Amino acid sequence: MKTPWPEKLRLLILGILLLAGAGVLVKIIFTPKSTELQAQPQITLPNSVPLSSGTLFSSRSLSSPFDQEIHSLADQAYQYQIVLEQNFQLQPTLQVHYIVRSTGDVKRYVKQAFSLPSQAGKSELKHNLFGDYLQILESDQLQFSTCLDPYGRSTVSIRDYQGNRNFRDIRYRLLPWLLGAPLKDERCLFTTLTIALEPKDLPTLEPPLESLWQDWCQWWINNFPEYRSQEG
């Protein structure tokens, strides 16, 4: 007598669950009790990031501006030059901070990195090809900021960042997790663009700055830095 297909499906699901459970048990028994931070990963950020919409003027390493709850492994600043009509020049500064165990809280990162009060400037959530970014316009300064994850998405809020982790990481990292890797990849490139700018000039100068920002995000998405432990 043939087994009905619902029963076959039930047995298949049970088999998969048993295998997954055995994999988890093996992982718990044989995986060393160490964390990414205990392995002391090393990160080297490049001194040059070539962009078609701007020319690199200078770059320098930075000390981490964050408190002990935010783990930044590497910090770098880059200054670019954008030449507009009649030889008018813009010189925005872009920063990147390689954060592990990130919560994706961009507003908190901005507040600490730039020593801003909680209600500094006029903030607006904006969008580009890669997701969301935060625009803050003060009396004499414009800033873009976002959190880039290893899967090519940019987010501003904790909710969206964690949503990407729950969807993308669990979808693509289940097998590596069974082999000993963390289930969630909680790395984030917190990155900003900052420039001195009067609000009245925003309609004219925002387009070339947004173009540079998009090129910048695209480059880091394509070249997301991997880290290695000192033991490797």
N, C-alpha and C positions, 0 to 999 in steps of 0.2 A: 504494500500500500504506500503510495507516494505521500510525502509530507506536504501539507498545504503551504502555499507561499507565505501567508502571515506567520506561520510557525517558523519557517526558514528565516524570515526577516527578524523575528524575535531572537532566534538563536544567534544570528549574525551580530546583532546589537549587543547581546550578552557577551559574546566572544570578544568584541572590540573593547567593551568596558573592562573585562577581565584582563586583557592585555595591557590596557592603559593603567589599571590599578597595579599590575605587576611592575610596570615601568616606573611608576611613582615610588613604589616600595624599594626597588633597586636604587633609584636616585637618592632616596633618603639615607639608605644604608651606606652607599659607597661614595657619595659626594662629600669632599672635605668641607668642614664648616668654616668657610671663608667668604668674604664679600668682595665686591669690586673695589671698595675703598681700602680694605685691608691688603689687597694685592698691590696697592700703590701704583695705579696705572699712570703712564706718562703720555703727555700730549705735546706735540709741537705744532703750533699754528704757523702757516706760511708768512714770510715777510712781504710777499707780493701777491695780490689778487688782480689779475688782468680783467678789465671790463671794457666793453666796446663803447659805453656811453660816458666814460670819464677816464682821466689819466691819473694814475697813482702819483701822488706828490711826496708822501713820506709814510713810514709805518714805525711803530714802536710797541714793545711789550708793556703791559700794565700789571700793577698789583691788583689782586682781587679786591673789589670794593664791597664785598658782601660779608654778612655776619657768618657765624659758624654753622648756622642751619642750612646755608646755601653753599654747596660744594662746587666751586669753580676750579677746574684743573689748569686752565690756560686762558689768558686774557690778552687781547691785542687791539690796537687802534690803528686806523688807516685814514689818511687824508687824501682826498681826490680833488681834481680840478676839472670843472666843466666850463668850456668856452662857448658863450652864446654870441648872438649878433653884436656887431660893433665892439668885438673883443671884450665884452662883459664877462666876468669870471665868477663862478661859484666855487667855494672850497668847503664842501661838507666833510665832516669827520664821521667815519663809521667804526663801530666797535663790535667785537664778537667775544663772547664769554662761553667757554665750554663747561656746561653744568651737568653734573651727574646727579642721579636721584632727584630729578627736577619735579616740581609740582606743576610747572607751566604757568605760574602766576606772574604774568608780565608786568602788571602794575606794581607789584611788590619789588620786582627786580629793578624797574625804572626808579622807584623811590629810593632804593638803597644805592644804586650805581651812581645816581646824580644828586643825591642828598636833597630830593624834592619834597615839599610838603604834600600831604595826601590829596589836596585839591589843587595842585599846581596846573595852571593853564586850562585851556579848553580842549578836552579830549574827544576824539571821534573814532569809532571802529570803522576801518576801511578794509577793502578786499582787493586781491589781485589774483593771478593765475594759481597761486600756491595756497591760498587761504586768507586768513585775517591778519591785520596788523593794526597797531594803535598809533594814531596821529595826535600829538599834543602841540598845540599852538599857544605860546606865551606871548608876552608883549614884544619880545625881541628875539624869539627863538622858535624854530620848528624842529620837531623830532618825530621820527618813525621808529617803532619798535615791535619786535615779534619774537616768538619762540619757534625755531625750526627743528623738527624732529628728524630722525634718521630715515624716515620713509617719505620725505619730501613734502610735508604739510607744515603750514605755519598757523599758529594759534596764539590767542591772547589770554583766554580765560582758562582757569583750572578745569572747568567742566569739559571744554572742547579738547584740551590736551589729554585728559584722562580718557575721554571717549575714544580718541584715536588709539591710545594705548590698549584699551579693552578690545577694540575691534581688530586693529592691525597686528598688534603683538601676539595676541592669543591665536590669531589666524595663521600667522607665519612662523611663530617661534615655539610651537608645541613640541615638535621633534627635538630641536636644540635643547629645550628645557628638560626633556626626558634624559638627554645626554649630559646634563649638568649645568647648562647655561641658565641665567635668570629668565623667568617667563616674560617679564616686561622689560623693554628697553627704555629706561627712563632718562636717557640722555637728551639734552636740549642745547642748541646753539642760541643763546639769548643774544640778539643782535640789534643794533640801533644805528640810525642816521641822525645827526644833529648839525644844525647850521644856524648862524645868526640871520634872522629874517624878520622884517616888519610885516605885520598882518596885511597891510595894503598891497604888498608885493606878492602875496601868495598866489593869486590867479595866474600871474605871469610865470613865476618861477617854480611852481609846484610840478608841472609836467616833466621838465628835465630831471628834477629830483626823483620823481616817481619812476622814471625810466632807469636811472642809476640804481635805485632801490630794488627794482625788479631784477635787473642784471645781477646785482649783488646776491640776492636770495637764490637765484638760479645757480650761480657759481657754487655756493656753499651746499646746496642740495645735491649737485653733481659731484662734489668733492668733500662730502661729510667726513671729518677726520675720525679714523679708528684709533683706539688706544691699545697699548700693550703694557703688560705688567713688567716690572723690573726683573722678575724671575725668568721672563721669556727672553 
